[in-house]
Amino acid sequence: MALTRKGSRLITVDGIVYRWRVRGKPTYDQALCERPLTFAIEQADRKGSVLLVSMPQNHPSNWFGGPPVPVLPSTVAAVVRRALAEGWRPGEPAAAFHVTVPDVSPKPQTP
């Protein structure tokens, strides 16, 4: 499984270039806020295992207009490092590697 180039972004993590993409349109369950936001990451210049990331926030295009929490490049970089530490091998052909990220929503600041 390979990511489409259209709509994907490149990020360099520890000297290796990766391509990542958040699905543009939510799935039906994501639109109803019943499934979390997911995105995919792969090594840009090699075919291999794809990293599928599940985050606890809703898809930005959900039908209920909940506050969107963007997927930041810093979050993507942290997820790549974590997945590599957990055994993801992006340059080797294998089944998709799944990672669930804890809550990354901004915390309210107290005065």
SVG drawing of the C-alpha trace seen along z (x, -y; Angstrom):
<svg xmlns="http://www.w3.org/2000/svg" viewBox="-23 -35 43 43">
<polyline fill="none" stroke="black" stroke-width="0.4" points="0.0,0.0 1.4,-3.4 0.3,-6.9 -0.9,-9.1 1.3,-12.1 -1.7,-14.4 -2.5,-16.0 0.5,-14.5 3.3,-16.4 7.0,-15.7 8.8,-15.8 12.4,-15.0 12.9,-13.2 16.5,-12.4 17.7,-12.8 15.1,-10.5 12.3,-11.9 8.8,-10.7 5.5,-11.4 2.4,-11.8 -1.3,-12.4 -4.5,-13.0 -7.5,-11.8 -9.2,-14.8 -12.8,-13.7 -13.8,-11.9 -15.2,-8.4 -18.8,-8.2 -18.0,-7.2 -15.4,-10.0 -17.9,-12.5 -20.3,-11.4 -17.4,-11.7 -17.7,-8.0 -14.2,-7.1 -10.9,-9.0 -8.8,-10.9 -6.3,-8.7 -3.4,-9.5 -0.7,-7.5 3.1,-7.9 5.6,-6.2 9.2,-6.6 9.2,-8.9 11.9,-7.3 11.4,-3.6 8.5,-1.2 7.8,0.6 5.6,0.7 3.1,-2.1 2.5,-3.6 -1.2,-4.0 -1.7,-6.5 -4.9,-6.9 -5.4,-10.1 -8.1,-10.7 -9.5,-14.0 -12.2,-14.2 -11.6,-14.7 -11.4,-18.4 -14.3,-18.0 -16.7,-16.2 -20.4,-17.1 -20.9,-18.5 -18.3,-21.3 -16.4,-20.3 -13.2,-22.3 -10.5,-20.9 -7.2,-20.0 -4.6,-20.1 -2.0,-17.5 1.2,-19.4 4.6,-18.4 6.0,-18.2 3.4,-15.6 4.2,-13.7 7.9,-13.7 7.2,-12.5 5.0,-9.7 7.7,-8.6 10.3,-8.4 8.0,-6.5 7.0,-4.0 10.7,-3.4 11.4,-2.7 8.5,-0.3 9.7,1.7 8.4,0.0 10.7,0.7 9.6,-1.7 12.0,-0.4 11.1,3.2 8.0,4.7 5.5,5.7 2.0,5.2 0.9,1.8 2.2,0.8 -0.5,-0.7 0.1,-3.3 -2.4,-5.1 -1.4,-8.5 -2.7,-9.8 -4.6,-13.1 -2.7,-16.0 -5.4,-18.7 -4.2,-22.0 -4.5,-22.4 -6.3,-25.5 -3.9,-28.0 -4.7,-29.2 -4.0,-32.8"/>
</svg>
